Amino acid sequence: MIYIVDVNDILHNMLGLNESDLHTDLERQLWVLVKWQAERIEILERRVVELELALAKALKNSSTSSKPPSSDI
């Protein structure tokens, strides 16, 4: 199951931080990096689901279901 979340909410809830609490350039850079990583993870999780569905579909052929052989990929 994939959860769509707001990275700012996660950081606030886990760390007690808001973006306005960041004072140094390093803190702001790390904030941007964590946000980017969270967004990338979300994209990759969606891709994994797509690939799992495609694999399940590919594995379901006439020898593993009641589908006719003509429906095999």
N, C-alpha and C positions, 0 to 999 in steps of 0.2 A: 504494500500500500504506500502511496506517495502522498506526502503532506505538503501542501503549499503554505509557506510561512513567510512572514515579513522578517527579514534579517535584522532590521532595527529592533523589532519586538524581542527577538531571541537575545540579542546582545543586552537589551535593557533588562529582560527578565533574568538572564543568567549572571550578568555582571553588574547589574544596577546602573548601567551607563546609558546615557542619551548622547546623540551626536554632539549636542551642545556642551557636553562635559569634557570633550577632548580639547586639550590646551596646547599640546606640542605638535610639531609637524610629524614626528614619529607616530604619535597616537592617531593622528588623522590618516596617515599612510597605512597603518595597521588596520584601521577601521575599513578603509577601502579594500584592502586585501582580503579581509575576512568576508566582507560582503560579496566580493567577486567569487571567492571560493564557494560560498554557500549557493550562489546562483549557478555556478558550474556543477556543483553536486546535484542540484535539482534537475538540471538538463541531463546529466548522465543517468540519474535514476529513471527519468522518463524514457531514455534510450534503452536502458536495460529491460524495462517493461515491454517496449516495442519488440525488442529482439527475442524476449521470452515468448511472446505471443506468436511471433513469426516461426520460431523453432517448434512450438507446440503444433502449429498449423502444418508445418512441413513434415513433422513426424506422424501426423495423422493421415495415413494413406489407406489404400484398399486392404492392406494386410493387417491393419490395426483397427479397422472400423467396418461399418457396413457400407461404406462408399464403394461405388463401382471402380474398377481399375482405370477406366478412362479419366477419372478425376484426379489421378496421381499427378504430382508435379513433374 
